[in-house]
């Protein structure tokens, strides 16, 4: 016979958990609304910045100002060393949000290693960093606290060091991976090649035809370098915001599922408690009747 006090204790524990998960869902929902709005504004700015770099790259290419000779636009067909940057959450309880990102990173690492390409891993987010520390995988750079509180200055400082090393020829490619926000119920892994920028993909007929931008040839490409760095810094910052919005959405889903499961568990335990209570009452009645019968 099940112990009634044990079942009551379990019911109380599950109800307390249900209150916690419901509260976490509401908190994540509120945070998501704020982050989603910030992501929308940032997306507009990022799109305009991308259009501008496309336009300038196209103009410089047409002017023969050496855009294709810039390390920022020169694709190495046989890369030997690649910087792989990932963004994960600083906290858990968000379903498979972090696991999906780490799975994709591991796939990329396996693909590059199969081609004998060395990986330099850099991470943003406690969960991803702890995962690779536990698996004894070295990381070039580690940043915690940035994915939960995106800051442009810190993001720019983080990515600028990697970009400078790329410009100095220490690496051949920079790839950024994060779990991005699609809507309140779905997220997707986004894998972006930060550098080099493929000059064959930038600039379109539409951009060229509507452009009123005039650029004079510049031997040291000062304008292009400044714009590329700004573009990369903001790409890193936007990835943090996009990842944070996806994290809140994933946590809201996870807490909603946990709350529903807790409700079902309380229902199951309540049925179990009622059955155990009925069994106890039946047993007591049988004992009383048997006692009375034995006294006759």
PEJOZI-V21261 format. One record per residue. N is the residue number from 0. RES is the residue in one small letter. SS is DSSP state (A for helix, B for strand, O for the rest). NEAR is the number of other ideal C-beta (glycine too) atoms within 8 Angstrom. Layout:
# PEJOZI-V21261
n={N	N}
res={RES	RES}
ss={SS	SS}
near={NEAR	NEAR}
This chain:
# PEJOZI-V21261
n={0	1	2	3	4	5	6	7	8	9	10	11	12	13	14	15	16	17	18	19	20	21	22	23	24	25	26	27	28	29	30	31	32	33	34	35	36	37	38	39	40	41	42	43	44	45	46	47	48	49	50	51	52	53	54	55	56	57	58	59	60	61	62	63	64	65	66	67	68	69	70	71	72	73	74	75	76	77	78	79	80	81	82	83	84	85	86	87	88	89	90	91	92	93	94	95	96	97	98	99	100	101	102	103	104	105	106	107	108	109	110	111	112	113	114	115	116	117	118	119	120	121	122	123	124	125	126	127	128	129	130	131	132	133	134	135	136	137	138	139	140	141	142	143	144	145	146	147	148	149	150	151	152	153	154	155	156	157	158	159	160	161	162	163	164	165	166	167	168	169	170	171	172	173	174	175	176	177	178	179	180	181	182	183	184	185	186	187	188	189	190	191	192	193	194	195	196	197	198	199	200	201	202	203	204	205	206	207	208	209	210	211	212	213	214	215	216	217	218	219	220	221	222	223	224	225	226	227	228	229	230	231	232	233	234	235	236	237	238	239	240	241	242	243	244	245	246	247	248	249	250	251	252	253	254	255	256	257	258	259	260	261	262	263	264	265	266	267	268	269	270	271	272	273	274	275	276	277	278	279	280	281	282	283	284	285	286	287	288	289	290	291	292	293	294	295}
res={x	x	x	x	x	x	x	x	x	x	x	x	x	x	x	x	x	x	x	x	x	x	x	x	x	x	x	x	x	x	x	x	x	x	x	x	x	x	x	x	x	x	x	x	x	x	x	x	x	x	x	x	x	x	x	x	x	x	x	x	x	x	x	x	x	x	x	x	x	x	x	x	x	x	x	x	x	x	x	x	x	x	x	x	x	x	x	x	x	x	x	x	x	x	x	x	x	x	x	x	x	x	x	x	x	x	x	x	x	x	x	x	x	x	x	x	x	x	x	x	x	x	x	x	x	x	x	x	x	x	x	x	x	x	x	x	x	x	x	x	x	x	x	x	x	x	x	x	x	x	x	x	x	x	x	x	x	x	x	x	x	x	x	x	x	x	x	x	x	x	x	x	x	x	x	x	x	x	x	x	x	x	x	x	x	x	x	x	x	x	x	x	x	x	x	x	x	x	x	x	x	x	x	x	x	x	x	x	x	x	x	x	x	x	x	x	x	x	x	x	x	x	x	x	x	x	x	x	x	x	x	x	x	x	x	x	x	x	x	x	x	x	x	x	x	x	x	x	x	x	x	x	x	x	x	x	x	x	x	x	x	x	x	x	x	x	x	x	x	x	x	x	x	x	x	x	x	x	x	x	x	x	x	x	x	x	x	x	x	x	x	x	x	x	x	x}
ss={O	O	O	A	A	A	A	A	A	A	A	A	A	A	A	A	A	A	A	A	A	A	A	A	A	A	A	A	A	A	A	A	A	A	A	A	A	A	A	A	A	A	A	A	A	A	A	A	A	A	A	A	A	A	A	A	A	A	A	A	A	A	A	O	O	O	A	A	A	O	O	O	O	O	O	O	O	O	O	O	B	B	B	B	B	B	B	O	O	O	O	O	O	O	O	O	A	A	A	A	A	A	A	A	A	A	A	A	A	A	A	A	A	A	O	O	O	B	B	B	B	B	B	B	O	A	A	A	A	A	A	A	A	A	O	O	O	O	O	O	B	B	B	O	O	O	O	O	O	O	O	A	A	A	A	A	A	A	A	A	A	A	A	A	A	A	A	O	O	O	O	O	B	B	B	B	B	B	B	B	B	B	B	O	O	B	B	B	B	B	B	B	B	B	B	O	O	O	O	O	O	O	O	O	A	A	A	A	A	A	O	O	O	O	O	O	O	O	O	O	O	A	A	A	A	A	A	A	A	A	A	A	A	A	A	A	A	A	A	A	A	A	A	A	A	A	A	A	A	A	A	A	A	A	A	A	A	A	A	A	A	A	A	A	A	A	A	A	A	A	A	A	A	A	A	A	A	A	A	A	A	A	A	A	A	A	A	A	A	A	A	A	A	A	A	O}
near={6	8	7	10	6	8	13	9	8	9	12	8	8	12	10	8	10	12	8	8	12	10	8	11	13	8	8	13	10	8	9	13	8	8	12	10	8	10	13	8	8	13	9	8	9	11	8	8	11	9	9	9	13	12	13	13	15	12	11	15	12	6	8	6	10	9	12	8	6	11	8	11	13	9	6	8	4	4	9	6	11	14	14	14	15	16	16	19	14	9	9	6	7	11	8	6	15	15	7	11	16	12	8	11	13	8	8	12	11	8	8	12	9	6	6	4	10	7	10	10	13	14	15	13	17	11	12	16	13	8	11	11	9	6	6	5	7	5	11	7	9	7	10	8	8	14	15	8	6	10	7	9	6	9	14	11	8	14	14	10	9	14	13	8	10	15	8	6	6	6	12	8	12	13	13	13	15	15	16	12	11	7	6	5	5	6	12	7	11	10	9	9	9	12	10	11	10	9	10	4	4	10	9	6	5	6	12	10	6	6	8	4	7	4	11	4	8	11	5	5	12	7	9	14	11	8	11	11	10	9	11	12	13	13	13	15	13	12	14	15	13	14	17	12	14	15	14	13	16	14	15	13	10	11	14	9	9	10	12	8	8	13	9	8	9	12	8	8	12	9	8	10	13	8	8	13	9	8	9	10	8	8	9	8	8	8	8	8	8	8	8	8	7	6	5	4}
